[in-house]
């Protein structure tokens, strides 16, 4: 009996990006898929990112290209930008 038969289901993860050339900021949602290689005796679970177009990517940064200028000088930042930073969300 193998416990690896029940891999966790996919989860959504949002990544925010900033272009190092033009400063454009955008977010992309990736599905994170978890699976266990049945040929790997260690039983370790592997994860794979799937972009909004259904393409598997090694990491979200590996295929990151600025949608405005086409630059590959892209860095990952915190999702949600600066909105709400340090605030409780209540107005006084």
C-alpha positions in Angstrom: 0.0 0.0 0.0 1.4 3.4 -1.0 0.5 6.7 0.6 1.7 8.6 -2.5 -1.5 7.7 -4.2 -3.1 10.8 -2.7 -1.1 13.8 -4.0 -2.5 17.1 -2.9 -4.7 18.9 -5.4 -3.5 22.0 -7.3 -3.5 25.4 -5.5 -3.4 28.9 -7.0 -0.5 31.2 -6.2 -0.3 34.9 -7.2 3.1 36.4 -8.1 3.7 40.1 -8.7 6.5 41.2 -11.0 8.3 44.5 -11.6 10.2 45.3 -14.8 13.7 46.4 -14.2 13.7 48.4 -17.4 10.4 50.3 -17.7 9.1 49.9 -14.1 5.8 48.2 -15.1 4.2 46.2 -12.3 1.8 43.3 -13.0 0.5 40.1 -11.3 0.0 36.6 -12.7 -1.8 33.7 -11.1 -0.1 30.3 -11.4 -1.6 26.9 -10.5 0.9 24.9 -8.4 0.5 21.2 -9.2 1.9 18.6 -6.8 2.8 15.1 -7.9 4.8 12.1 -6.8 7.0 10.3 -9.4 6.0 6.6 -9.2 9.5 5.6 -10.3 11.2 7.5 -7.5 11.6 5.2 -4.5 12.1 8.2 -2.1 8.4 9.1 -2.4 9.1 12.8 -2.5 6.5 15.2 -3.8 7.5 17.5 -6.7 5.7 20.8 -7.6 5.3 22.3 -11.0 3.9 25.8 -11.8 1.4 26.1 -14.6 0.8 29.6 -16.0 -2.5 31.2 -17.1 -2.0 29.9 -20.6 -1.7 26.3 -19.4 2.1 26.1 -19.9 4.2 24.3 -17.3 7.2 26.4 -16.1 10.0 25.5 -13.9 9.6 28.6 -11.8 7.4 31.7 -12.3 10.5 33.8 -13.0 11.9 31.6 -15.7 9.4 32.7 -18.3 8.8 36.3 -17.0 8.8 38.9 -19.7 7.4 42.4 -19.3 4.1 42.7 -21.2 4.8 46.4 -21.8 8.4 46.6 -23.1 9.4 42.9 -23.6 12.3 43.1 -21.2 13.5 39.9 -19.4 14.9 42.1 -16.5 12.1 41.2 -14.3 12.0 40.6 -10.5 9.4 39.0 -8.3 7.8 41.4 -5.7 5.0 41.0 -3.2 1.5 40.6 -4.6 -0.9 43.5 -4.1 1.7 46.2 -4.5 1.9 48.8 -1.8 -1.9 49.1 -1.4 -2.9 48.4 2.2 0.7 48.2 3.6 0.7 49.0 7.2 -3.1 49.7 7.4 -5.8 47.8 9.1 -8.3 48.5 6.4 -10.7 50.5 8.6 -11.4 54.2 8.0 -11.8 56.4 11.0 
